Amino acid sequence: MGNDRQITVTTPLLPPLEEFTPYLEDIWKRKWLTNNGYYHQELEKELCKYLQVPYISLFTNGTLPLMVALQALRINGEVITTPYSFVATTHSLWWNGIKPVFVDIDPETCNLDPDKIEAAITPQTTAIMPVHVYGNPCDTKRIQEIADNYGLKVIYDAAHAFGVNVDGESVLKAGDLSTLSFHATKTYNTIEGGALICKDEIMKRRIDYLKNFGFSGETSIVAPGINGKMDEVRAAYGLLGLKYIDAAIDARKKVAECYREELKNIPGVRLMYDIPGVRHNYSYFPIFIDAGQYGMSRDELYFKMKEKNIFGRRYFYPLISTFSTYRGLPSASSGKLPVASCIADSVICLPMHHELDGNDIERVINIIKKRSL
Ligand SMILES: *Cc1c(COP(=O)(O)O)cnc(C)c1O
């Protein structure tokens, strides 16, 4: 029964412990634990290089950069966003007293459908907050055109898009600001952590004030900030993690290629379309089940997998717009979000991480092919 090892949907990219100890010893020696310390500065520098972005500001998680981005641009009124995301996207609007306006998604990319944005713009609209779902780049050109025509800001929730490039350009440079999450479950992690990416020095300074209570000096407060700072231990961990990220992405790529090859012709199982010119990070491997054609519902398959100790994730399900906080909004009715509703009811993200071996992959493929139900 060795075959029944638990296969989890993800596993954290953990650097070897013995390589982390010297970093800890150094931090103990320096006795500088947080507030823009040595490792914090190093990680910002190294991430700018790795991600090919001009400015980055580290945060203690991936939700605070969303909240601070909205503050930094003084967004208010209504913001157009997607119901097909992790709840933090919409919560960041709520915490800023902003009304989320949900717009349906494109079934091919699972991202905000640019064709549907304009109809949702009102005199109160101030920004668009799209998500690069599963690391698939949004149609950033179309979204920028709309934003430019209407004078709107664009904040990308790029929590899934670490290291994603389109035609050699980082997708993190699109829009006014982009946010990242370095949560333990993401492709690159600092256990908890996140970042806000911007294009100029003035914005970088404003963000750095806002994440440190608004302090600009020992005794001066220039803005009503919050505490979003990343500490030295996690910054050092992140610095070490950068040495392993490329190998982890390569390993994920091999898993994705295997899945893609083996699962491409199964009736009732749809795979994500592979957008040309994109350097992926292989953060997730979603499949979409058409119950009629497949002969089994998404949930039946999901629970069958569980019985075999294979853990997928119905991600994103349920839609954000169905949660009690948001369900009363005019834009939240499922009649207005037919594509997102259908996708949320058919998706399973298969196990996807750098430690899956051939045997694990075969077990996942066998169950999807109904060889081992
Ligand atoms: C993970 C995630 C976040 C939040 O990140 P945390 O680091 O967990 O706060 C926000 N948006 C999306 C799309 C995410 O997947």
The ligand as a MOL file (V3000), in Angstrom:
LIG
                    3D

  0  0  0     0  0            999 V3000
M  V30 BEGIN CTAB
M  V30 COUNTS 15 15 0 0 0
M  V30 BEGIN ATOM
M  V30 1 C -2.8900 34.3370 -1.7930 0
M  V30 2 C -3.6830 35.4080 -2.4190 0
M  V30 3 C -3.8610 36.6730 -1.8150 0
M  V30 4 C -3.5120 36.9850 -0.3970 0
M  V30 5 O -2.2780 36.7360 -0.0120 0
M  V30 6 P -1.8740 36.4840 1.5050 0
M  V30 7 O -0.3910 36.5220 1.3980 0
M  V30 8 O -2.3960 35.1510 1.9050 0
M  V30 9 O -2.4160 37.6030 2.3360 0
M  V30 10 C -4.5180 37.6560 -2.5330 0
M  V30 11 N -4.9950 37.4210 -3.7620 0
M  V30 12 C -4.8810 36.2280 -4.3550 0
M  V30 13 C -5.4230 36.0420 -5.7310 0
M  V30 14 C -4.2300 35.1700 -3.7040 0
M  V30 15 O -4.1730 33.9720 -4.2910 0
M  V30 END ATOM
M  V30 BEGIN BOND
M  V30 1 1 1 2
M  V30 2 1 2 3
M  V30 3 2 2 14
M  V30 4 1 3 4
M  V30 5 2 3 10
M  V30 6 1 4 5
M  V30 7 1 5 6
M  V30 8 2 6 7
M  V30 9 1 6 8
M  V30 10 1 6 9
M  V30 11 1 10 11
M  V30 12 2 11 12
M  V30 13 1 12 13
M  V30 14 1 12 14
M  V30 15 1 14 15
M  V30 END BOND
M  V30 END CTAB
M  END
